[in-house]
Amino acid sequence: MTSLIIAGFLIFLVAVTMTMVGKGGGNFYVVILAITGVPMHEAAATGQFILFAASIAAMIIFQKNKSVSWLLAFWIGTVTAFSALGGGYFSHLFSAFSLKIVFAIMLLIAGVVMLIPVSERHSAAGKKRLGVISIQSGMETYDVNLWIVLPVTILTGFGSGMVGVSGGSFLVPLMVLVCGVPMHTAVGTASTLIAATAFMGFTGHAIQGDFNPSWAGPLAVITVAGGILGGKLALRSKPKHLKKIFAYTNWLAALFMIVNALHTKGIV
């Protein structure tokens, strides 16, 4: 019971923070569960389940505020899903050490580019161009150039699949910098994509019999509360503050990943 309480407290903090910036936080959930003694396969299944619960809760909050772009979610979600499949398939060509270093570098880059000042590209109704779609966020419309977005999305999905993460750490910079959407919309849309990915991952684990409802149930309630609170805090926060939180948490995760990689090599 003590382990469950400790895990619940830590997971609640992660759920609030990660939901605010559209990252999901599934990798943190698995680490917390594993540290508290949950077997790895069961930790992975539980982590995916509570990630799905938190993301759904956040998605509802963002949707009520009209901060979810379903069209963008469809385009990015479809492309990243297939490219992540390719990344996962070819990941065996790299050592565990290489994958950790690649992941850390991706996190560092995503954190840096998130802090680059970007002016939001508003568009008025006009002549449609091939490969350019319009997405709506609240009362405003933005043009998304698929000729640029699709190649970047493929690389993002491939890299995420290769290192085994949902991609929240890379989807938000993609939407903000390449698609030109507001930070709130990017976070809300990322929550939707993460929920879909987490559900599919959980289903795969559940089929293998790794699901333990005695832990997953209470922790899901906790992450739902964290997802709701994180979503509300995100909508009340200024985009520049969310970007800083995103960058700092990315760099922290990258640091831990580098230390872990060097530790497995016996360097530190």
C-alpha positions, -999 to +999 in steps of 0.1 A: +000+000+000+029+024+008+044+018-026+011+025-043+007+058-024+043+069-033+038+059-069+004+077-070+019+109-056+048+110-081+026+100-110+001+128-102+030+154-104+041+139-137+006+139-151+001+176-143+034+187-156+035+166-188-001+173-196+006+210-195+031+207-223+015+179-243+042+153-236+022+125-221+049+113-197+046+076-203+083+070-200+082+086-165+053+065-155+071+033-164+102+043-145+082+052-114+063+019-114+095-001-120+113+017-091+083+009-068+087-029-075+062-034-103+074-061-128+086-045-161+059-059-184+032-050-159+047-015-155+046-010-192+010-021-194+000+001-165+020+030-178+002+029-211-032+026-194-028+055-171-012+076-199-044+069-220-066+080-190-046+112-185-045+121-222-083+115-226-090+138-196-067+165-210-082+161-244-117+168-231-105+200-213-087+212-245-117+203-267-141+223-245-118+253-251-117+245-289-079+239-287-078+205-305-073+204-343-089+172-354-078+177-390-042+182-380-044+152-356-056+130-385-028+141-408+000+139-383-014+109-365-016+088-396+018+097-409+036+093-376+019+059-369+033+044-402+067+061-399+070+050-362+063+014-374+093+017-397+115+032-370+106+004-346+113-022-373+148-008-381+157+000-345+174-034-341+202-021-364+213+001-335+227-008-301+209+002-269+236+027-262+232+043-296+194+045-293+197+063-259+222+088-273+200+094-303+170+099-280+189+123-258+200+144-288+165+145-302+153+157-268+180+184-266+172+197-302+134+197-295+140+218-264+162+243-282+139+248-312+109+252-289+125+284-276+129+299-311+106+329-315+079+321-340+052+344-353+018+326-357+008+325-393-028+336-396-045+334-429-075+348-445-098+329-468-083+329-502-072+309-532-065+273-523-031+258-532-021+222-538-006+207-507-018+234-484-047+228-459-064+252-436-069+243-399-090+262-374-083+270-339-112+287-321-121+317-344-088+318-363-075+299-393-040+287-401-025+274-433-004+242-431+020+234-460+020+196-463+050+197-486+070+208-455+050+192-428+049+156-441+087+151-445+093+165-411+065+144-396+079+112-412+113+119-396+097+127-363+076+095-363+106+074-374+128+087-347+101+083-320+094+047-331+131+039-332+136+049-295+102+036-284+084+068-272+050+082-280+065+113-296+049+140-275+083+155-269+086+160-307+050+165-319+045+198-301+076+215-316+065+201-350+031+217-348+043+250-333+073+256-356+064+238-388+026+241-388+025+275-372-003+266-348-007+282-313+009+265-284-024+257-267-037+240-299-004+221-303-007+208-267-043+199-271-038+181-304-008+162-290-029+150-261-053+135-286-025+117-306-009+104-274-042+090-262-046+070-294-010+057-293-013+048-256-045+029-261-030+008-289+001+001-268-020-009-238-042-032-259-011-051-271+001-055-235-034-065-222-036-092-248-004-107-234-020-107-199+002-080-184-027-059-171-031-056-133-063-036-124-055-035-087-028-009-094-040+005-128-075+014-115-064+037-086-035+052-106-058+059-136-081+079-113-050+099-101-038+106-136-073+117-147-072+142-120-037+152-130-047+154-167-077+177-159-056+200-136-027+201-161-051+209-190-067+238-171-033+251-160-021+250-196-050+270-209-044+296-182-007+298-188+010+320-214+025+302-244+060+315-237+058+299-202+046+266-216+075+266-241+100+271-213+086+243-193+086+221-224+123+229-231+135+225-195+118+191-190+132+179-223+167+189-213+163+172-179+151+140-196+180+142-220+205+146-192+191+115-174+192+095-206+228+104-213+238+095-177+220+062-180+236+055-214+271+062-200+263+042-169+254+011-189+288+015-207+306+017-173+318+052-181+302+068-150 
